[in-house]
Amino acid sequence: MIGLIFGDTDFPNEILKTFKKKNINYLIIDLSKSKKFKKNKRSYSFSIGQLGKIINILRKNNCKKVLFAGKVDKPNFSKLKLDFKGVYYLPRIIKAAKIGDAAILIEIIKILTQNKIKTESSLKFNPELTLKKGNYSKIKPNNHDLLDIRKAIKTLNNLGHYNFSQGVVVRNKKVIAIEGIDGTEKMLKNSKSKKFRKHGVLVKFPKKKQDLRVDLPTIGLKTFKQCKSVGLKGIVIKSKQNVFLDKKKCISFANINKMFINVQ
């Protein structure tokens, strides 16, 4: 039995499809805001403050391993549902929350580990959601695009020393936007250009110290539509380390709109 600790976004749905297809026994710990898995008979809805109940459910079902998928936002601590263990661990969760959303999940992993529950990477069960090195669109980056890509990668490498960002937009060798705590969507909104169309690139790589068990860089059809709307020509991701959702739809969209998909 594997415990699936799910937050928001579409990524958990892909994990669930794989588990059902491979007939892997599972239960769901639903941490999503919308409680999107409440209709699943194997799902239990909790807040991150109910760690005692979460651990008890996992132990009761002999779940010695869990994996995380989806986004879990920092909660409103004044309204957070707590159980006894949740109260005990709350100072650690609050301290982690000051660093960022991913830090909260990393702290929960540490707590689960202390309770003899191991966390696996979701990619262990869904390697098909990543891509190998290569170009996946009809068009390839030209020499001008390659200069933008090199600039973006160099910028991310420099930011990596601060464990700061996993996304950057470069246009005409100039950094236009850097992904912050608000995420990719906000960064892309800040990248719109009336002057340039079909120029520039989004490069999205994991941070150097990123814990890929809880914080996988993810792109999907929505990302491609946003890139098109702000006039970017292509997307570059990291081989076997980025989650690539809606693969066929994304490749088709890129080809129709003459965008490139490059995997480094």
Phi, psi and omega in degrees: 000128178249134176271124179257109181264106191251140170247208180274181187086174184274348184303315178304326179297322179292320177298314182297320177303316181296315181297321178291318181296319182271001178057044177270131182288134186211164162223156184249130167258107187268108178256006184291151179297320184274357184050053189292346182252018185296336180279347178281125184294343180263014186255141176233126183264128179218168166260166179289352176273356181256052185292330177297314180294320179299312181296319180296318179296317179297316179293318181301326181262014177057039177271104179263354179226144176225164168221154181251143174207138179097166185268131174242112183281158175299127184279168169278102189296335180288339181247007186289129174290129184233144167249186187300313180292327177299319177297318181297318184270353186305316179302324178292320180293317180297317179299317179294323182298333179292338179276319181156172183299316181297326181296329177298313181292324177297322178292322177296322175302316179299320180293317178297319179299319178296337178259020174063036175241119185271143177255126177258158172284138179297335180289344175297328181261342182230055181297338181291349178276000175250172179235149174277169180300142178147184177248131189248011179236167180295320178267152179244159177299132175274184184300322179294317179297320181297326176294319177296318180297314180299319179297318181295315180295319178298319179297315179296321178297320178293320179290337182299333179295336180257003181052047192260308192225151177241011179209143177211145175248128178236136177224127182053044177066014177245136176287118183267320182204148178236134182290128176247205183291343179282348173095182186294318184301315180295318179301315182293325177299329180276002185255003185292140179225129175279334184281318185251129173237141183057041174226140175104165186216145169260123173247125183231105180239154171293149175292157184301323183255019184288134177273103186287358174285336184231345190225070181271126174299129187231135171230157179203195184300323179300320179298317180295319179296321178293319178298318178297317184294334179259007172085021178276152185264337183195171179232137177237131179231174183265135180299128173063013181231355175249138173279129183241100182273156177052050188307307183297317180294322180293315180296317178298316179298316180298317181293317180298322185260012176054048175250158178251152174236113183238134181242123184266000000 
